[in-house]
Amino acid sequence: MKLRTIVTFGLLLLAFTIGLAAIPSQAADHLDAPGLTSPGGDTRLDINDLYAFKSGTNAVMIMTVNPLAGVLNDGTFHPDASYDFKIDTDGDAKEDLTYKITFSAPDSNGVQSVKVRCTPARDCPHGAVLGEGHTGETVSLLGGGMLSADVYDDPFFFDLAAFLGAYPFCSAPGGPAGETGVNFFAGLNVSAIVLEVPGAWLNNNNIGVWARTELEGQVDRMGRPAINTVFIPSGSKNAFNAGQPRNDQRDFSQFLGSFAGVLLPDILTVDITSGAGFLNGRQLPDDVIDIELQIITGDPNAGDCVDTNDVAFPGSFPYLAPAH
């Protein structure tokens, strides 16, 4: 292991241990709850980030899992789990469509078979099974669209050390000349599922999206960045991950105070005809940390001085940068 990776991992565990809800800023959902970490947990089921945006007339949804792929895990997907994109098409915080991605056990080279299903089948224009293929390749879907599942560069960018209080935001010591923020996720990888479908399949231009991993019951879920990581106290994080967005206001609004009406239910809402970024869905280059700090603090200049990913994102499918 590289020393920097070990240090980063240690900081992530520290962040998990001390409970991020006490810190007045936000991070992604890497290692966000006790049920996702050792012992007993499985990082293959840990959702790090969710993205949803338009590409031409298509809708793109990306779920990243396996924080520190290649360090905490081998970057494969759990063969008994389901990785779901849940879609609300009528604004009631209940799923109307689900795109369900499942995997086989890896072969000797770590390659897995992958299958994409759509439910309920009556609302899926091309039936229940949309495509089958393997990890590491582009899988074409019936009627259009495509899927990729592989290890990629972690697209999240953020000054984790400042978040943990090592120094104030925008004052990183010892960096290159002119550097005032350090992206702790630079050089790290995740496993990602990239699903692109025709926008017409979603039955509405304005949708809500959340990601779910399921293995004998729901394990993790995520909509907007950092809701569980920052606002939900340590004793309720597993319950939040096991909950349903339609119940968020009832069960968790007390933890978000004045932000509950804006941030709950935990669903990423997006107009798939609009090219605007976060809070309209979430595009890969969106600096969600700065945006959310500005919302929370009311300071239009708030931020962590890490404004871009460590490597450029390609402008076409699969949209993520290659693994390091």
C-alpha positions, 0 to 999 in steps of 0.5 A, spaced: 500 500 500 502 507 498 503 511 505 498 516 502 492 511 501 494 508 508 493 515 511 487 516 507 484 510 510 485 512 517 482 518 516 476 515 513 475 510 519 477 516 524 471 520 521 466 514 521 469 513 529 468 520 531 461 521 528 461 526 522 454 529 524 457 533 529 461 537 524 458 543 520 460 541 513 458 535 508 462 529 505 460 523 501 457 517 503 464 513 504 464 508 510 458 512 512 455 507 517 457 501 522 453 496 518 457 497 512 464 497 515 468 491 519 467 487 522 460 484 519 459 489 514 461 489 507 464 495 503 461 492 496 455 494 499 457 501 501 454 506 496 459 512 496 456 517 491 450 517 486 450 522 480 444 523 475 444 528 469 442 528 462 446 526 456 443 529 449 436 526 450 438 520 455 438 520 462 445 517 466 445 514 473 452 513 476 452 509 483 459 508 486 461 503 491 467 499 494 470 505 497 478 505 496 477 499 491 483 495 491 485 497 498 479 495 502 476 490 497 478 487 490 473 492 487 468 486 485 461 487 486 457 482 491 454 476 487 448 475 492 446 483 492 442 487 488 444 494 486 438 498 484 437 505 481 430 507 484 426 512 480 420 516 483 416 519 477 410 522 480 413 526 486 410 522 492 417 519 494 415 512 492 419 508 487 415 507 480 421 504 476 427 500 479 433 498 474 436 492 478 443 490 477 446 483 479 452 480 478 455 473 478 461 470 482 468 473 479 472 468 475 479 467 476 480 474 473 476 477 477 471 478 471 463 478 473 457 477 469 452 482 469 445 483 468 440 489 468 433 488 469 427 493 469 421 493 474 415 493 474 415 489 467 409 492 465 412 499 465 418 497 462 418 498 454 422 492 453 420 488 458 424 485 464 431 483 462 434 489 458 441 486 457 447 482 459 454 482 459 460 482 463 464 487 468 469 491 464 465 492 458 460 496 455 453 492 455 448 494 450 441 494 452 434 492 448 431 499 445 437 503 447 442 505 452 448 502 455 451 499 462 458 499 464 460 496 471 468 496 473 473 499 477 474 507 476 477 513 479 473 515 485 470 522 482 469 525 489 473 531 490 474 534 497 479 536 503 478 530 508 483 533 513 480 540 513 473 536 514 476 533 520 479 539 523 486 538 521 486 545 519 481 550 517 478 550 510 483 553 504 489 553 509 492 546 507 500 546 510 505 544 506 502 543 499 505 545 492 505 553 491 499 556 491 495 550 493 490 551 499 486 545 499 488 538 498 483 532 495 484 526 499 481 522 494 486 523 489 489 517 486 483 512 489 479 508 486 471 505 487 467 500 483 462 504 479 455 502 475 454 507 470 447 506 467 444 510 461 437 510 458 433 514 453 429 519 457 423 517 454 423 510 458 422 514 465 415 517 463 416 524 466 422 529 465 422 531 472 424 525 476 427 523 483 432 518 484 436 514 489 441 508 489 440 502 494 444 496 495 440 490 497 442 483 500 437 479 505 434 486 506 436 493 504 443 495 506 445 502 504 441 507 500 443 514 498 440 520 494 443 527 495 450 527 498 452 527 505 445 526 508 446 520 512 454 522 513 453 529 516 446 530 519 444 523 522 447 521 529 451 515 529 446 511 533 441 512 527 445 511 521 444 504 520 436 505 521 437 511 516 440 506 511 434 501 512 429 506 511 425 509 505 425 516 503 417 516 503 418 516 511 424 520 512 420 526 514 417 522 519 423 519 522 429 523 521 427 530 520 429 532 528 436 531 526 436 536 520 432 542 524 431 547 519 434 543 513 429 538 513 424 541 509 429 542 503 434 536 504 428 530 506 426 526 503 433 523 501 432 523 493 436 526 488 431 530 484 433 532 476 429 535 470 432 530 465 431 536 460 436 541 463 443 541 463 443 545 470 447 541 475 446 540 483 441 541 486 438 539 479 441 532 479 448 531 480 453 532 475 460 529 476 464 536 475 459 539 480 463 541 486 457 539 491 461 540 497 462 548 496 455 548 494 452 545 500 457 549 505 454 555 502 447 553 503 448 551 510 452 557 512 449 562 508 456 564 506 456 565 498 464 564 498 464 558 503 468 552 500 474 547 501 478 550 495 478 543 492 474 545 486 475 539 481 477 532 480 484 530 480 483 527 473 479 530 468 472 526 466 471 524 459 465 527 456 462 521 453 460 514 456 462 511 461 463 519 463 468 516 469 476 517 469 479 510 468 482 507 475 489 508 477 
